[in-house]
Amino acid sequence: MKWTIRRKFFSSFLVLFSIATIVFNYYLSEFIDNQTELTIENDVAKLQHTSKEYLKQFQQLHPNEGTLFSTYGQSLTQTFSKLYKHSVAIYSPDGTFVTEVIPVSSQLLMAQKKHEENLNDTSSEELKRAFNNKAAYTISHVSKGTIIKFAYPVYLHDEFYGVIRFTADYSALFTHNEQLLQHFRVLTMALFFGVFCIALLLTQQIIKPLRQLTIATKQLANRTFDNLTLKPSSDEVGQLATQFSKMQKEINMHISQIEAEKEKVLKLEKERLTLFQNVTHELKTPLTTISGYAQIIGEKDFNDPLFLQKAAQKINSESTRLNQMVNELLTFSKAQTGMRKSEVFDVSKLVSSIIDDIQLTTGQKISFSSKPLLVNGVQDEIKQVLINVIQNAVKHGEQPITVIVNQTIQISNTCKEIPPVVLQHLFEPFIHRKSKDSHGLGLFIAKQLTELNNGTLTFNYKHQLVTVEIHLATT
């Protein structure tokens, strides 16, 4: 019997098909198991987060330090059981069983109910780990299904209140996964058999163009983007060649974009380094002043009431400036790295409240007119933007100061001549320092926070008239 290329291919593919089928089904089974485990982990993580948030709020409403579970355990377990459809058990900090509620709607949980009265060597693994300050869950395959037991230690305000354990029925998930695996096995067999038959028919037709594609792929790996040349064809190989040529162009384009993005990242890193250096320098100035005055008035033979009063005033003003600078930097850092929650609110009311506070503390008169304007953003961040801009107008501007809320927020004031170098770098940190209590962060942080809330902040200056216009995302 002559071993032709087709026959060799047939034999090789048959062996490959068998091995691939076994391997595919093995990894498919592993994948489904991993996805099941991931689903359970996500579920228990969400369960821990939501239940703990509820406990935090409940503890604020019932501030009985150390007696939360013993006093309200029954109420809490009933609430959680009704909310999550799970069995819920609570244990005191010393491992004593407090109470447990099992949903009657779950036959499996009712059939598997087994109270663990106290923590001991025979207790469930997840319960032991919970008392070792680790959230844990275990999977139990029982005769009529599968249950998950999840327990975690409850700490509120750094105080240990005990352990809460949830028992959930996951039979449906495991049954569904087993059925899914069976379907995939059948589909795999059919798919590989179909591919096997088609591959035998097309082997001779695709070998030549595939060789050319292999050469082009090697060229692509060496970053050679010459166009692939094949005979015109409307079949899949021809389409593959066409798409490969497009891919070559797109890869070349993406490489250019990546290089451009790299430059942006390097520029951003340089800007951050510059900001860090400037912050370090600006923090040293008030600290040095405070330290100097403190050393003088702390000397044993110091007895100068007038200088003491001057030193106290200077220390107070520098401390205030330092505190404001640190607070603004913390607000900016929190907005960039913290959890942010947008909401819809009427910004005109917020502006009115801020103006009242500034007028009260500074004695400056601010003209204000507004219409309701609903915006979408993080209210605390937008409040900081408005405070910075309006205070900037009060510090550096002259009367009249006008604030108008319509479709946008406009803050206008007259001022002395602004040097061109300041205008050019207005939104950079530590630029504007005309006032003794100014640290040059106000407009920088205001612009950054505005952009984080999908808005824009513009500064217009003409004939000693300044107009700052803030556009915010509206509903």
KEZABA-480874 format. One record per residue: residue in three letters; x, y, z of N, C-alpha, C, CB in turn. Coordinates in steps of 0.05 Angstrom, whole numbers, plus 5000, padded with zeros to 4 digits. Glycine has a CB too. Layout:
AlaXYZXYZXYZXYZ
...
***
This chain:
Met501749765000500050005000501850255000498150005025
Lys501250424981502850664978501950874997502750764949
Trp503850985012503251195031503351475017505151185055
Thr501151545006501051814993500852035014498551824974
Ile501152275005500952505023498152525036501552775009
Arg496052465019493252475029492952255051491252425006
Arg494052015045493651805065495251865091494651535053
Lys497551975087499052055111497552275127501852165103
Phe496452455111494852665125492452555139494052885104
Phe491052355125488752235137489452085163487452035117
Ser491651935163492451795187493251985209494651595181
Ser494852185202495852375222493552535234497952565209
Phe491652615217489452775226487652605244487852895203
Leu487352355238485652175255486852155283485451905242
Val489452125284490752115311490552385325493752025308
Leu491052585309490952855321488052915331491753065301
Phe486152835315483352875322482652735348481452775300
Ser483552495351482952345376484252475400483952055374
Ile486852545397488252675419486952945426491252715413
Ala486353105404485253365408482553355422484953515381
Thr480953155415478353125427478553075457476752895414
Ile480452895464480852835492481853075507482852605496
Val483853205496485053445509483053665511487553535493
Phe481553715489479553925489477453885511478253955462
Asn476553645513474453585533475653615561473353305529
Tyr478153535564479353565591479553855598482153435591
Tyr480654025580480954305586478254445588482654445566
Leu476254355572473654465574472454415602471754355552
Ser472854175611471954105638473354275659472353805644
Glu475954315656477454485675476454765673480454465669
Phe475954865649474955135645472355185659474755205616
Ile470454995655467855025668468155015698465954795658
Asp469954845708470354835737471555095747472254595744
Asn473355205732474555455740472555685739476955525722
Gln470855685718468755885717466755855740467255865690
Thr466155605747464355555769465555665795463755255772
Glu468155615799469455705822469556015823472355595824
Leu470056135799470156425797467356545803471056515769
Thr465256415793462556505799461956505828460456335784
Ile462756285841462356255870463856475885463055975880
Glu466456515877468056715890466856995887470956715880
Asn465857055863464557315859462057335876463957345829
Asp460557115877458057125893458657175922456556865889
Val460657025933461157055961462457325967462956835972
Ala464057435948465157695952463057905953467257755930
Lys461157885934458858075934457158045959457158035909
Leu456757795967455157735991456557866016454857435995
Gln459157836017460657946040460458256040463557856040
His460858366016460758666014458058776022461558755986
Thr455958676010453258786014452358736043451258655995
Ser452858496054452058446081453558606101452358146088
Lys456158656096457758816114456859106113460658786107
Glu456259206089455259476087452659506103454759556058
Tyr450959296101448459306116449059316146446659066109
Leu450959146155451659146184452759416193453658926189
Lys454359546176455459806183453160006188457259916161
Gln451260006169448960196172447260116196447260196146
Phe446859856200445259766223446659846249444859456222
Gln449359816250450759886274450660186280453659796272
Gln450560356259450360636263447560716274450760786237
Leu445560566265442860616275442460496303440760496256
His443960286310443760166337446560146349442459876335
Pro447560366359450360376369450760246396451260666370
Asn450259976397450759826421453459686418448559606427
Glu455659816427458359716422458659436434460459906434
Gly459459246418460058976428457758796432461558996453
Thr455258896429452858726434451058706410451258836458
Leu452158766387450558776363449258506356452158876339
Phe450958296356449958026349448157916371452257836343
Ser448957946396447457826417444757966421448957846443
Thr444558226415442058376418440258356394442658666423
Tyr441558376370439958386345440458146327440458646330
Gly441657936337442357706320439957586306443657496337
Gln437757536320435457416308434357586285433257366328
Ser434157846290433158036270434958036245432858316281
Leu437658046250439558056228439457796211442358096238
Thr439357566224439357316209436757286193439657076227
Gln434557376204431957366189432057546165429657436207
Thr433257786169433457976146435157866124434458246156
Phe437557766132439457666112438257416098442157596125
Ser436957236113435856996101433657066081434756816122
Lys432057256088429957346070431057486045427957526084
Leu433157646049434357796028435857626008436258006039
Tyr437457426018439257266001438156985995441957256013
Lys436056906009434956636006436956426015434056585976
His438656486034440656306045440056246074443456416041
Ser441256036084441355986113443456176125441955696120
Val442756296147444556496159444956426189443556786155
Ala447456396197448156346225450056556235449256056228
Ile449856616261451556816273452856696298449857076281
Tyr455456756301457056656324458356896338459256456314
Ser458356886364459557096380462557086378458557076410
Pro463957296387466857296385468257066398467957556396
Asp467056946419468356726432467756456420467656716461
Gly466356456396465656206382463056076390467856006386
Thr461456216407458956106415456756156394458056226442
Phe455255946388453055976369450856166381451855696362
Val450056356364447956546373445256476363448656836365
Thr445056466336442456396324442856326295440456636326
Glu440856196283440956126254438156116243442355846250
Val437856216219435256216205435556076179434156516201
Ile433855876173433955726148431355776132434255416154
Pro431655856106429255906090427655656086429956036064
Val425155656092423455416088422955356059420855456103
Ser423455556042422955516013424955326000422855775999
Ser427255286013429455126003429354846016432255256007
Gln428354656002428154386013430954266019426754195994
Leu432854326002435554216006436754326032437354275982
Leu436554596036437654706060436254616085437555006058
Met433654576083432154476106432954186112429154486100
Ala433454026091434253746095437153726106434053596069
Gln438753926100441553916108442154086133443354006086
Lys440054186146440554366169441954206191437854486179
Lys444054326201445554206223447054426238447653996211
His445954486261447054706277449754626289445154776300
Glu451654796287454254766300454254946324456654826281
Glu453654836348453055006371455455186379452254836394
Asn457855066379460155216387462555146370460855166417
Leu464455326368466855276353468655076367468455546349
Asn469254856353471054656364472554516342469354446380
Asp473954306348475654166329474054046306477353956342
Thr471553976311469853846291468254046275468053646304
Ser468654306279467154506265467954516235467554786277
Ser466254636219466754656190469254816186464354786176
Glu470654746163473154876157472855186153474354766131
Glu470655266139470255546135469755696161467955596116
Leu468555566181468055696206470655726222466055526223
Lys472355526221474955546234476655776222476455276232
Arg476655786196478255996183477156266188478355946152
Ala474456286190473256546196474156656223470256536195
Phe474356466243475356556269478356596269474556346290
Asn479756526248482556596244482856836227484056356232
Asn480656996226480657256211480957216181482857436221
Lys479857006170479956966141477156886131481956746133
Ala476157036110473656956098474156706081472557186080
Ala472356506083472756256069470056126063474456056087
Tyr470155946042467755796036468555506030466355926011
Thr466655326033467055046026464754946009467254876052
Ile465354745992463354635974462754345984464354625944
Ser460154295987459354025996457453905976458054036025
His458153675965456353535947454853325963458053395923
Val452253375965450453195980448853035961448653366000
Ser447152865972445652675955443752805936444052485973
Lys442653035944440653155927441553425915438053205942
Gly444153475916445053725905447753815916443053945909
Thr448254075914450754185923450154435940452654255899
Ile451554465962451254705979453954835983449854626006
Ile453855095987456255255992455955376019456655475970
Lys457955346036457955476062460155686062458455266085
Phe459355936068461256166068461156306095460556356044
Ala463456356106463556496132465756706132464056296155
Tyr465256926146467357136148467157276175467057336124
Pro469457376185469357526210468357806206472157536223
Val466757906225465558176222467158366240462558166230
Tyr468358556227469758766241468459036234472858776234
Leu467559176254466359446250467959636267463359446257
His469159846254470760036268472959906284468960216286
Asp474259706271476559556282475859396307478759746289
Glu473259336311472459176334471158916323470459326352
Phe472058686334471058426325468358366338473058206332
Tyr466258336322463558286331462857986331461658446315
Gly464357826316463657546314463857456285460857496325
Val462657226279462757106252459857056242464356836253
Ile459557116217456957056204457456856182455657326193
Arg455656656180456056446160453456416144456756176174
Phe453856396117451656356099451856076087451656576076
Thr449555946084449455686070447455706047448555456090
Ala448455656023446955705999446655445982448155925982
Asp444455425968443955195950444855265922440855125950
Tyr447055125913448155165887447754925869451155225890
Ser445654775875445154535859444654605829442754375870
Ala443054815825442354885798444754955781440455125798
Leu446755095793449155175779450754925771450855365795
Phe451154745789452854505783451354325763453454355809
Thr448754305766447254135746447354255719444254105755
His447054525717447254655691449954625679446654965694
Asn452054645695454854605684455254325674456854675706
Glu454154125688454553855679453053805652453453655699
Gln450653925650449153895624450654045602446354015627
Leu451754275609453254435589455754275580454154705601
Leu457054145598459353985591458653755572460753875615
Gln456353625577455453415560454853515532452953275572
His453553745530452853865504455453935489451154115507
Phe457454035503459954115490461453865480461654275509
Arg461253645495462553405485461353305459462353185507
Val458753315458457453235432458153425410454353225436
Leu458053685417458753885397461653865388458254165408
Thr463453795406466253765399466653535379467953715424
Met465353315385465653085367464553155339464052845378
Ala462253285338461153355311462853565297458253475315
Leu463853755313465553975301468153855290466154185322
Phe469453695305472053585296471653395272473453445319
Phe469453245272468953075250468453235224466552885256
Gly466953455227466453625204468953745194464453835210
Val470553845212473153975204474953765191474454095229
Phe474853525201476553315190475853255161476253055207
Cys473253235156472353185128473053415109469353135127
Ile472553665118473053895101476053925097471954145114
Ala477653875117480553905114481653715094481853865141
Leu480553475092481453285072480953385044480153015076
Leu478653515040477953615013479553865005475053685012
Leu480354025025481554275018484654275021480354495035
Thr485654065030488554055036490254145012489453775044
Gln489754014989491354084966490954364956490753884944
Gln488654474961488054744950489254964968485054784949
Ile489754904993490655115010493655105017489055115036
Ile494954885010497754855018499455085006498854585008
Lys499055134980500755334967500355614978500255334937
Pro497855714979497555984990498355995020494656074987
Leu497955785034498755785063501755815066497755535077
Arg503255695047506155725048506856025044507455555026
Gln505456145025506056435020505256605045504456534996
Leu503056525058502256665082504256615104499456565091
Thr505456385105507456325125509956505121508356035124
Ile510756535096512956715090512357005099513656705060
Ala509857085092509057365099508957395129506357425087
Thr508157185144507957205173510757235185506656955184
Lys512657085174515457115183516457395178517256915169
Gln515757505154516557785148515257975168515757855120
Leu512757915175511358085194512658075222508358005196
Ala513557835229514957815255517557975256515557525261
Asn518758015232521158175230520558465224522958065208
Arg517958535227516958815222517558905194518259005242
Thr517158715175517158785147514358775137518958585131
Phe513359005128510459035121509959045091509359285135
Asp511458885076510958875047508158745042513158705033
Asn506858845021504158745014504358455005502858914993
Leu502458285014502358005006501157984978500657845027
Thr502557824961501657794933500657514928503857874913
Leu498057474923496957224916495157254892495257104940
Lys494657024878492757034856490057114866492756764841
Pro488557284851485857364859484157114864484557544838
Ser482757124886481056894894478756994911482556674908
Ser476356884906474056964922473456774945471556994905
Asp475056564948474556374969475756474995475656094962
Glu475656295015476656375042479556445042476056155062
Val481156295026484056355026484556625014485556135009
Gly483056694993483356964982482557175002481656994957
Gln480357125016479457315037481557335060476757235048
Leu482657105066484757105087487157275079485656825093
Ala487957245053490157405043489457705044490857325014
Thr486957775036486158055037486158165065483258085025
Gln485058005084484958095112487858105124483257905128
Phe489557925114492357935124493658195115493857685114
Ser493158275091494358525081493258755097493658565051
Lys490658755103489558965120490758965148486458935122
Met491158725158492358695184495158815185492458405193
Gln496758765163499358875162499359185164500758795135
Lys497459305150497259595151496359695179495259705130
Glu494459545190493459625217495559595238490959465224
Ile497159375236499359335255501359565253500659065251
Asn501959635229503859855225502760115237504459895195
Met500160155233498860395244498860385274495960425233
His498160145285498060125314500860155327496859855322
Ile502860065313505560095324506260395326507659955306
Ser505360545305505860835306504260965329504960965279
Gln501760865333500160975354501360905382497360865353
Ile502460655384503660575409506060755415504460285409
Glu507660805395509960975399509161255408511660985374
Ala506961355395505961625403504961615432503661715384
Glu503461405439502461375467504761355486500661135469
Lys506861225478509261205495510361475501511461025482
Glu510461645481511461915485509662075504511662065458
Lys506962025502505162155520505562065549502262105511
Val505961805552506361695579508961805591506561385578
Leu511061825575513561935585513162235593515761905564
Lys511662375576511062655582509462685608509662795559
Leu507462505611505762515635507462445660503462315633
Glu509262255657510962185680512762405687512561935673
Lys513762555667515462785672513863005686516662895646
Glu511363045678509663245691509063165720507063275675
Arg508662905725508162825752510562865770507262525753
Leu512962805758515362845773515763135780517762735758
Thr515163305760515463595765513563685786514963745739
Leu511063585785509063655806509963565833506363525799
Phe511063325835512063225861514363405871513062935858
Gln516163475854518363645862517363925871520363685840
Asn515464035856514264295864512864275890512464395842
Val511264065894509764025919511764015942508063775918
Thr513863855939515863825960517064105967518063635951
His517664255947518864525952516864705965519764645925
Glu514364705956512264885967511664805996509764875950
Leu511764556003511164466030513464546049510764166032
Lys515964556038518164636055518064926065520764586040
Thr516965106047516965386053515365446079515865546030
Pro512765376081511365436106512465276129508465376103
Leu513465036125514464876147517065006158515064596138
Thr518665116140521165256149520465506165522865326125
Thr518465656155517565896170516565826197515466046154
Ile514765626199513665546225515865456243511565326221
Ser517665286233519865186249521665406260521564986233
Gly522165606242523965826251522765986273524466016227
Tyr520166066270518866216291518666056317516066316282
Ala518065796314517765626337520365606353516765346329
Gln522665586339525265566352525865826368527465506332
Ile525166056355525766306368524166346394525266546349
Ile521566306392519866346416520266126436516966366408
Gly521465906429521965686447524565716463521965426433
Glu526165926458528665966473528066046501530466176459
Lys529765966520529366016548529266316555531465886565
Asp530966476543531066756550529266936532533966856548
Phe527466806517525666966500523667116517524266776479
Asn523367376512521367536526520767786510522367616555
Asp519367736488518567956470515667916462520367966444
Pro513768046476510868006471510168086442509268166490
Leu511268306432510568386405511468176384511868656399
Phe513868086388514867876369513267616372517867826373
Leu512467556397510867316402508267336387510467276432
Gln506967576388504467606374504767586344503167886381
Lys506967706334507567686305508067396297509967856298
Ala509567256314510266976308507766796308512266866328
Ala505966846327503466696329501766736304501866766354
Gln501666996295500067056271501366926246499967356266
Lys503966936245505366816222505066516222508266896222
Ile505366386245505066096247502266016239505765996275
Asn500266176248497466116242496966136212495666296258
Ser497966356200497466396171498866186154498366676162
Glu501366116162502765906147501465636151505665896155
Ser500465576175499165326180496565306164498565296210
Thr495165526163492665536147493265486117491165796150
Arg495365616107496065586079497065296074498265786071
Leu498565186092499564916090497264716090501564846112
Asn495364766109493064586111491364596085491364666135
Gln490964836075489364866050490664726027488865156043
Met493364756025494864626003494664326005497764716004
Val494964216029494863926033492063816027495663846061
Asn489963966036487263876031486563866002485264066046
Glu487464065987486964075958488463845944487764345946
Leu490963795952492363575940491063305947495263585950
Leu490163275971488763035978486162995963488163026008
Thr484663215959482263205943482863115914480763475943
Phe484963235903485763165876486662875874487963355866
Ser488262785893489262505893486962315896491262465915
Lys485062375914482762205918481062185893480962305942
Ala480762405879479162405854480362235833478762685844
Gln483062215833484462065812484561765819487262165808
Thr484661695845485161415852482961295868487661395868
Gly481161445880479061335897476561245882478361535918
Met474661145898472061065887470461315882470660865906
Arg469361365859467861605851465061525845469261755827
Lys463061675855460261625850458961875840458961515876
Ser458161865815456762095803453862105812457062095773
Glu452762345812449862375818448862625803449462405848
Val446262635801444962865788443963055809442562775769
Phe444763315807443863515827443763785814445863515851
Asp442463975828442164245819444564405828439464375829
Val446364475809448864605816448364895825450764595793
Ser446065025817445665295825445365325856443065405812
Lys444165125869443865125898446665105911442064905907
Leu448364935899451064905910452665155907452464675895
Val452365295884453765545880452865755900453365655851
Ser450265775905449165965924450165915952446065945924
Ser450365665960451465605987454365685989451065305993
Ile455965625969458765695969459165995971460165575944
Ile457666145955457866445955457166555983455966565934
Asp455066445995454366536022456666496042451866396032
Asp457966266040460166206059462566396054461065916055
Ile463266436028465466606022464966896030466166585992
Gln462566996025461867266033462067306063459067346023
Leu461167096077461267116106464067116117459666876118
Thr465866966106468566946116470367166106469766676109
Thr469867276082471667476071470467756072472267406042
Gly467867786074466668046074466368166046468168236091
Gln467168016026467068105998464168075988468967955980
Lys463268265972460568255960460768115933459368545957
Ile459067915929459067765904456267785892459967465908
Ser456067885868453467895854452867625843453468115831
Phe450367525848449667245840446867245827449767065864
Ser446667105805444167055792444166775780443467265769
Ser441866635781441966355772439366265762442966185794
Lys439466045747437165885739437865595747436465915708
Pro435765435752436365155758437965025736433765005763
Leu440064875744441764735724442464465736444364905718
Leu441264255725441863985734444363885719439463795728
Val446263795735448763685724449263405735451163865731
Asn450963265722451662985730454662975736450862775708
Gly455262915761458062895769458362835799459563155762
Val460862835808461462785836461163055851464362665841
Gln459163075868458563335880460863455896456063305898
Asp462263295911464463405927466663515909465663185945
Glu467263385887469363485869468463735855469963265848
Ile465963745846464963995833464864225854462163945821
Lys464164165879464264365899467064485903463264255926
Gln469064305902471864405905472564575881473764165907
Val471664505857472164675834471064945837470964545808
Leu468564965846467265225849468565385871464265185855
Ile469265265893470665405915473265525905471065215939
Asn474865355891477465455881477165695863478865225867
Val475265675844474965885824473966145836473165795801
Ile471866115853470666355865472666485885468066295880
Gln474066315901476066425919478366555904477166205938
Asn479066445881481166565864480366845855481666385840
Ala477766875848476767135840476767335863473867115829
Val476067235887476167415911478967495918474767275935
Lys480867305917483667355925484967545906485167095927
His484667495880486367635860484767845844487467435841
Gly482067845848480468035832479668275848477967895823
Glu478268455834477168695845474168705840478568945833
Gln472768875855469968895851469369025824468669065874
Pro467168955811465068775820465768485813462368845808
Ile465068295830465368005825462567895820466667855849
Thr462267765796459567675787459667375782458667835762
Val457567235791457266955786454466905774457566775813
Ile454466775750451966735736451766435730451866905710
Val449466315737448966035730446666025710448365865756
Asn447265925686445165895666445565625653445266125644
Gln446365615628447165365616449965285625446965375586
Thr451465485634454165435644454465595670456365515624
Ile456765585682457365745706459565945699458265565731
Gln458966205701460866415694461566575719459666595672
Ile464166605723465266775745466866995733466966605766
Ser466067245737467367475725468367665746465467615705
Asn470567795740471668005758473768165743472767885785
Thr474268405753476468565742478868505759475768865741
Cys481268565747483768515762485968685750484468215762
Lys488168685764490568825753491668675730492668865776
Glu493568795716494768675693495968405700496868865680
Ile495368195684496467935688498867895669494367705684
Pro501167835679503567805661503067575641506067745678
Pro504067615617503767405596504767125605505167485571
Val506967125620508066865628506166715647510766905642
Val504666865663502666745680500366635664501666935702
Leu499466795644497266705627497966455612496466935608
Gln500466445603501266215587501265955603504066265576
His501865965629502065725646499965735668504865705658
Leu497665855662495665905683494665655697493366055671
Phe494365435682493165195693495364995702491365065673
Glu497765085705499864915716500164975745502564965701
Pro501064775761501264825790503365015798501764555804
Phe502865165820504765355832505665575812507265195841
Ile503765685798504365905779503466175790502965855752
His500966195798499866455807500366495837496866465801
Arg501966695843502666735871502467035878505466625878
Lys500567175869500367465874499467525902498467595854
Ser497967335914497067375942498767225961494067295945
Lys499167325985500967196004499866926013501367376028
Asp497166896012495966646020495266455997493466686036
Ser496366525973495966365949498266165946495566535924
His497565915938499665715934499665615905499165485953
Gly498065725887498165665859497065395852500965675850
Leu495365275868494165015862491165035854494364835885
Gly489965265860487065295857486065235828486165565864
Leu487065375808486165335781487065065770487065565763
Phe489464985778490464725768488664495777493364675779
Ile487964485803486264275813483464305802486164275844
Ala482464555800479764605789479564495761479164905789
Lys481564545744481364445717481464145716483664565700
Gln483264025732483563735732480963595741485863645750
Leu479763705763477263585773474963625754476563715800
Thr474863855740472763905720472963695697472964185709
Glu475363645688475663455666475063165675478463465655
Leu475663105701474962835711471962805712476162805739
Asn470463025714467463005714466363065686466363205734
Asn467963025665467163055637466263335631464862855631
Gly467563525643466863805637469363955627465863945662
Thr468964215622471164385613471264645629470864455582
Leu473664755633474065005647475765185630475264955675
Thr474765415623476265605606476665865621474765655579
Phe478965995615479666245628480066455606482366215645
Asn478366655606478566875586479367135600475766905572
Tyr481367265588482367515599482567725577485067475613
Lys481267955581481368165561480868435575479268115538
His482668615571482468885582481968875612480169045568
Gln483568725626483468695655480768585665483968955668
Leu479268455648476768315656477168015653474368415638
Val476867875674477167585675474367445675478867495699
Thr474067255658471567095658472366795657469767165634
Val471666655679472066365680469466235674473266285708
Glu469366055655466865925647467265625651466165985617
Ile465265505666465365225672463065085659465265175703
His463664895641461664725628461664455642462164695597
Leu459364375653459064115666457263935650458064145694
Ala457563675654455763475640452963505651456863185644
Thr451063555633448263585642446663335636447063825628
Thr444263325647442563095643440963125618440763045667
***
